[in-house]
Amino acid sequence: MFLKCSLFVEKERRVKANSREYNDKFLYADNRIKTSKYNIFTFLPVNLFEQFQRVANAYFVVLLILQLIPEISSLSWFTTIVPLVMVLVITAVKDATDDYFRHKSDQQVNNRKSQVLIRGSLQKEKWMNVRVGDIIKLENNQFVAADILLLCSSEPYGLCYIETAELDGETNLKARQALSVTSDLGDVSKLLNFDGKVICEPPNNKLDKFTGTLNWRGNKYSLDNGKMLLRGCILRNTEWCFGMVIFAGLQTKLMQNCGKTKFKRTTIDKLMNTLVLWIFAFLICMGVILATGNTIWETWIGRGFEMFLPWTKFQISTVFSGFLTFWSYIIILNTVVPISLYVSVEVLRLGHSFFINWDVKMHNRQTNTAAVARTTTLNEELGQVEFIFSDKTGTLTQNIMVFSKCSINGTIYGDVYDEFGHRMEITEKTACVDFSYNLLSDGAFKFYDNTLVEAVKQKDPAVQEFFRLLALCHTVMSEESEGKLVYQAQSPDEAALVTAARNFGFAFWARTPESITVCEMGQVVTYQLLAILDFNNTRKRMSVIVRDAQGRLRLYCKGADTIIFDLLDPSSTDLMHTTSEQLNEFAGEGLRTLALAYKDLDEEYCDVWMKKFLFVSAVLENREDQLAALYEEIERGMKLLGATAIEDKLQEGVPETISKLNLANIKIWVLTGDKQETAVNIGYSCNMLRDDMTDVFVVSGHTLTEVQQQLREAKERILSLSRVSDARNDEENDMFADDSVFEEAIITEYALVINGHSLAHALEPQLEIVFLDLACLCKTVICCRVTPMQKAQVVELVRKHKRAVTLAVGDGANDVSMIKTSHIGVGISGQEGMQAVLASDYSFAQFRYLQRLLLVHGRWSYFRMSNFLSYFFYKNFAFTLVHFWYGFFCGFSAQTVYDQWFITLFNIVYTSLPVLAMGLFDQDVNDQNSLRHPSLYKSGQNNLFFNKRQFFLCTVHGMTTSFLLFFIPYGAFSVMVKEDGSHSSDQQTFSITIATSLVIVVSVQIGLDTHYWTAVNHLFVWGSLAMYFAILFAMQSDGLFGVFSNIFSFVGAARNCLSEKSVWLVILLTTAVCIVPDLFVRSIRASLFPTQTDKVRQLQQSCKSQRPEEQNLRRARRTSSRRSAYAFSHQEGFGELITSGKNMRTSRVSSTCSYERTAPSSKWIENVIKRTNAVSCISFGSPNKQHQSLKQPDRLNC
Amino acid sequence: MGKEKSKSGPLARRPDNSAFKQQRLPAWSPMLTASAVLPFFYLLALICMLLGVWLLLTVQNTQEMKVDYTEAGSCNLCFEMRKNVSNAGQRCTCMIMFSIEKAFKGDVFIYYGLRNFHQNLRRYMDSRDDGQMLGRKSNLKSPSSYCKPFDVDEKGVPIAPCGAVANSMFNDSFILTYYTINGPTVVPLLRKGLTWYTDKNVKYRNPKMDNLTLPEVFEGTTRPPYWQKPVYQLDPFDPNNNGFINDDLLVWMREAAFPNFKKLYGFLYRANKPFTKGLPAGNYSVTISYNFPVQYFKGRKEVVLTTVSWFGGQNHFLPIAYLVTSGLILLTAVVLTVVWWKFGKDGKNMAD
């Protein structure tokens, strides 16, 4: 069946509602989701298969087989199998636990309940049992279970609202509307008879597109994205809705956007595998040399020795003997690729992960979340990141809009001054304004300037008008939830403004299509709403025309300052100038500003205008333009009221983090689903875009050629400018050669902003290179309006062509694909959606922890891992190659120098702990200095600490050491006699001398490699040495020999050998000769060519005596004077919906409702009665609407 | 971890603020700059120099005499004779004259030296049964397969001691004669105490006697094919130096690391004149019972006489190596000093 599925390429999808038999024919995917890799039966084979794909593991199995052949076995089989099994088991256990958690999360999602129409009734069914073609019922605040076609809803005209944060990161509400023919099916019995057949596109990943037709009762209706509810969305503000499943499970657009899970390997991992292959080749070379040596030796000398050592039946010829020797040497020399390397690397990474988990400085108090390293295999990669791809909403910003300042009639409110008249920085401790006098105030709203409250209380007319405007001119919907007034706004900006007005005593309360009810300073006032002059992208403003209780007509307008200023009455000119200056000030602080204005209208003019308006609204041709002209006509000659400044709250420390990461030479690209203006604005406020940048290129072409042209132009401009500046640079080079400040100033910076639709073209094969080149020339890249898949494509593009380490950071489901595609995925946790965190490799609560993760943990990890590997290879070459040299003296017979026990234990016991301690605890520079000097990070990006050259050096070092280790004792031993005259040049003494020298030399060497000697390091280094001697004597003790005489044949050797002064003289000489050259090179290098690290270390040492002062991270000064006026959703407003009354509930809805609804509705009537008493002059629309719109509980009564 | 879970409140998941977990353990972080390592370099150079000089002086006071007797003098005949395997049973004795110009003072050790004899071949080294030589009865009767082809003879009788190592045991013997004015005097040699204590008492044991004589214990085994005498008759004079704990056997069984080696044969017995102070200068001869064939492997045999110092026999390698090392370290130290003086002293290079 699976085979069939995969062969079957879906060209179009046919789905019939309520007919499983029909739909089953097509074998569509069911709604089960599977992200796990194994199940109980496949685990062992699949996991082992994966593990043996590692070159080293496979190699050790081959070795093991070789060791079982007695003719060539030069080492016992257990020396290899024990560590190998250990490696396999540890890795398997880790993989199994990882997969178990994936299973669990899958199961949790699959077992979510939803209501499905099966066999004539509504039944609760698990998500995984939902099938294509089923009709399911969704209730308010529920997740949509699959991609469904909206059939009908509790709201009029089949409308429903959804939040798509999980899909594209936007938190504002979107409206979806069912086909009018299906919108009155809101009844189970009617739905049961629904047998519509949908023919639509096959599953794809385009979130904003859907094409299909519905065939029902002989008619065809076309379907588009506006009628689809996609999996991952949340139903909001809608009591319930019914929908028909079109795509399920893995075929939903959300899952199609999720990219494939890849097994992530670090750069060092890959390098390590290459190096292991090299070592393997080297091993074969050595084997061939020694085998040839053996053949020659057997031919010339061995023959003569046959008398004492006859050939066995296998030794047919000298060549065959050489062949056997080859394999024997492969076994002996296998320790150049130590099996414990892989275990140790895993242990180190695990340790580093724990340090990340334990870091208090990455623990967020507010959300009580600590950083979590969810993958334990990528740590050192964190020290090599070159590109960061960041989401905006929820990652850089908190997605909270805060009404922070305003200018009313030329006076700025919102700043706090101390008693000397200095402006104070607003911190958490600053006292908030007390809004307790206002019963309707929202507790979450904070404002610090008391003067504004005073002004409101004193009924300053301008201030009152200001807030009245804010309470009236918007498209927010009000709702009651748990006894509180809750606003549902299209954009958080609007919500912030309306909430501000509410707290200052002008609470927007309820609206009908024709009225707006506001609670003004404790008094309910209802305004008649005559028109909403809605927002769009060209107008950049919205207005309302209202008639107040006194019957006065007024137009309220809010919008971008540049637009509003053009429309002002000449009488406002003075105020305009003051306000304009104040707006500059706001913009300088990174606030989003809006100008507010009003205009009194007279009745007749308004009547005429309304008639024109009604007429134009009905026009079909060119309606937009005509409406725009009409709107502008009435909006002319307004009087300025003031301006608002809204802070799009950045996450804490974002600008600092970004500038730090920039200094560390990390390129940050912002990939956001938001619109261009918002993204650019955030770019400015977090210092990614600056006024002093030479140019900000905006690519927004709609066709391939347009985009191509824009990209080319931008690139040419950069190149030509840089040529100019280069030339200038050359001229002035002599004068300012040392003046780095000057040089920095003339380095030109560029930024690139690209739109989603242009990006689609830019990512096409013929343009992607041009795009990438341009993007890499720019300091900052911002991609806006991008789909999740595009995010992944951008990451993939950089990954593919730049060979650089990429990191993606995001918080929502829309970031999942990018998180999975990049080398390292980071999820921002603590927010609602967990998808990003689940897909990520690291997670923490705030963006600013990224600098600590990269600059401290990442750099340390990379540094430690590099040193660890260098040392490990050095150590094993020094250890193993002694056998190579010995081969020339023992007739190439594969005789080992060391005791077999020493070979078994050397890597596991004698030398593992010190190097582990170094790999875990070493720090070249402490965390504070790591953060203070981000340029230290560059060595990781350039792969300076461990690369092929470094590997070559450390192997040569190891070889030299092995050479000295062998030949110094050789020189001494050929003539050595014990003090008591007995010969001491026997093989066992020689072996112990070399082994002891080796252990001492590598211990001294680890001492030189360790930069940070903690107590643990001391314990491990000294402990290992002590352990070596302890085990040496224990292994060669009489007792053990008595029990296993064949295994411990070295009995007494250590005692006799190490009591010799000459042996110690040899050991001392060997150690000195091995260490001094290295020490010399190190100190010369540190003195003549100190690296950045050396310098910082020096600095750190000299500062040690002083107390480490907490560096005062001053808020990066924003130099921008750019104004951004944006407080609207990027889509057309709800204005039309509101005035048409479509989104207002009608009695029809409640009649179709179940019983539960009637009980509260009787309460509403009581409320209405109460309220009608309280409200003075109201002109309501239909009683039904009134009844719905005043759906407020008693305690809201003002 | 359990502790953390039991915590509650807003900081429940806050990691411990301990020095270990925050990687703030107090630590010593030395910097290997020129100024830091210079004292060490000078100190090391000094130590090496002193040791080298001391060792050199010591070595000057030791003496060594090597007499290669492979084909020298009358041994030529024996050498030719041993070329033919069929003459293995025949005795051959030869004598070589040599003279000592300067008296050997103190203890004098006599060694036999072999050149080009590979005791360090893997198969050769493995070809022994430590269990058998520890006196295990079971191993005595059924030697380990490692001993092949010297585990059993043609009739299937187990060989004791089995294996190629024991089989190839060196079996020449020497008589040293000193020619005084009064005529030749045999130089008295001590042929005991040649081995490590552990070898004689721990590693090698004879099978349990249980009131039997040594030959009875070894009954049912046969001597190694190249041996002339069974293992229990190795020392005709001292019954306690027979079997698996015979000193010569033990010395041989301790395999040499390199193809050229010497093994202890005996000491000078200094109780009687004129040998109380060592070997006096004069003429000597060594009479060799020439049994061990070396021509197959192009080997050489020699007799070595030597005196020892506190760090062993005459060993020129160590003092010279120490002196050379000391010189090199001194050289690097001087280079480092110059570098430090020119660049690193004021820390200019380190400035950011």
Interface residues (C-beta under 8 A of the other chain):
Chain A: S74 I301 G304 F305 E306 M307 F308 L309 P310 T312 S328 F355 N357 W358 D359 V360 K361 H363 R365 N368 T369 A370 W860 F889 C890 G891 S893 A894 Q895 T896 F921 Q923 D927 I968 Y970 G971 A972 F973 S974 V975 M976 V977 K978 E979 D980 G981 S982 H983 S984 S985 D986 Q987 Q988 T989 F990 S991 L1008 H1011 Y1012 W1013 T1014 A1015 V1016 N1017 D1038 F1041 S1045 N1046 S1049 V1051 G1052 A1053 R1055 N1056 E1060 K1061 S1062 L1065 V1066 L1068 L1069 A1072 V1073 V1076 P1077 L1079 F1080 R1082 S1083 I1084 A1086 S1087 L1088 P1090 D1094 K1095 V1096 R1097 Q1098 L1099 Q1100 Q1101
Chain B: P10 L11 A12 R13 R14 P15 D16 N17 K21 Q22 Q23 L25 P26 A27 W28 S29 P30 M31 L32 T33 A34 A36 V37 F40 F41 L44 C48 L51 L55 D107 F109 Y111 N116 H118 Q119 N120 L121 R122 R123 Y124 M125 S127 D130 G131 L134 R136 S144 K148 P149 A164 N167 S168 L194 T195 W196 Y197 T198 D199 V202 K203 V251 R254 E255 A256 A257 F258 P259 N260 F261 K262 K263 L264 F267 P293 Y296 F297 K298 T306 V308 W310 F311 G312 G313 Q314 N315 H316 F317 L318 A321 Y322 T325 L328 I329 T332 V335 L336 V339 W340 F343 G344 G347 N349 M350 A351 D352
